[in-house]
Amino acid sequence: ILILGIILGYAMIHEYRIYLDDHYKARYSFRDFIKRERFYIYLFFASIFIFLTNLLYFLE
């Protein structure tokens, strides 16, 4: 989970930096960052859910 979080975090930051470079009038905003990188956040939460579901299944 930690490695997945690091990879997705890097991808989110990299993609947002490219967006800021392409749109020179845009300023950094945490709210805008969250809004634009929703896909990666949902992907991370879905991965955690799948991981925990599998963990609970194997522990039974």
C-alpha positions as CSV (number, residue, x, y, z in Angstrom):
1,I,0.0,0.0,0.0
2,L,2.9,2.4,0.8
3,I,4.6,1.8,-2.5
4,L,1.3,2.3,-4.4
5,G,0.7,5.5,-2.4
6,I,4.1,6.8,-3.3
7,I,3.7,6.0,-7.0
8,L,0.3,7.6,-7.2
9,G,1.4,10.6,-5.3
10,Y,4.3,11.1,-7.7
11,A,2.0,10.7,-10.7
12,M,-0.5,13.2,-9.3
13,I,2.2,15.8,-8.6
14,H,3.9,15.3,-12.0
15,E,0.6,15.6,-13.9
16,Y,-0.4,18.7,-12.0
17,R,3.0,20.3,-12.7
18,I,2.5,19.6,-16.4
19,Y,-1.0,21.2,-16.2
20,L,0.5,24.3,-14.5
21,D,3.2,24.6,-17.1
22,D,0.7,24.4,-19.9
23,H,-1.6,26.9,-18.4
24,Y,0.6,29.8,-17.4
25,K,-2.3,31.8,-15.9
26,A,-3.2,29.0,-13.5
27,R,-2.0,29.2,-10.0
28,Y,-1.4,26.4,-7.5
29,S,-4.4,25.8,-5.3
30,F,-4.8,22.7,-3.1
31,R,-8.6,22.7,-3.9
32,D,-7.8,22.7,-7.7
33,F,-5.2,20.0,-7.2
34,I,-7.7,17.7,-5.5
35,K,-10.3,18.5,-8.1
36,R,-8.0,17.7,-11.0
37,E,-6.4,14.6,-9.5
38,R,-9.6,13.0,-8.4
39,F,-9.0,9.9,-10.6
40,Y,-5.8,9.0,-8.8
41,I,-7.4,9.5,-5.4
42,Y,-10.3,7.3,-6.3
43,L,-7.9,4.7,-7.7
44,F,-5.9,4.7,-4.4
45,F,-9.0,4.3,-2.3
46,A,-10.3,1.5,-4.6
47,S,-6.9,-0.3,-4.3
48,I,-6.9,0.0,-0.5
49,F,-10.5,-1.4,-0.5
50,I,-9.5,-4.4,-2.7
51,F,-6.4,-5.0,-0.6
52,L,-8.3,-5.0,2.7
53,T,-11.0,-7.2,1.2
54,N,-8.5,-9.8,0.1
55,L,-6.7,-9.6,3.5
56,L,-10.0,-10.2,5.4
57,Y,-10.8,-13.1,3.0
58,F,-7.5,-14.8,3.6
59,L,-7.6,-14.3,7.3
60,E,-10.9,-16.2,7.7
